[in-house]
Amino acid sequence: MPKLQWTKSSFSEASGNACVEVATTGPDGIALRESESPARVLTTDRASLEALMRTLKAGPQG
């Protein structure tokens, strides 16, 4: 994987290591990692991440 430009959430503390970082991997690719474990990278596409975020925001369905 090429060197990625990681972005930390604005909700994270500047010096903290407990946050999710995001990078783009191409026109539709997204990479996610936990700042405490930067070698572990999860990759997905924009549509899948958007679907996950909608589901999480909707809350429990049941």
Stockholm file with secondary structure:
# STOCKHOLM 1.0

chainA/1-62         MPKLQWTKSSFSEASGNACVEVATTGPDGIALRESESPARVLTTDRASLEALMRTLKAGPQG
#=GR chainA/1-62 SS CCCCCCEECTTSCTTCCCSEEEEECSSSEEEEEETTEEEEEEEEEHHHHHHHHHHHHHCCCC
#=GC SS_cons        CCCCCCEECTTSCTTCCCSEEEEECSSSEEEEEETTEEEEEEEEEHHHHHHHHHHHHHCCCC
//
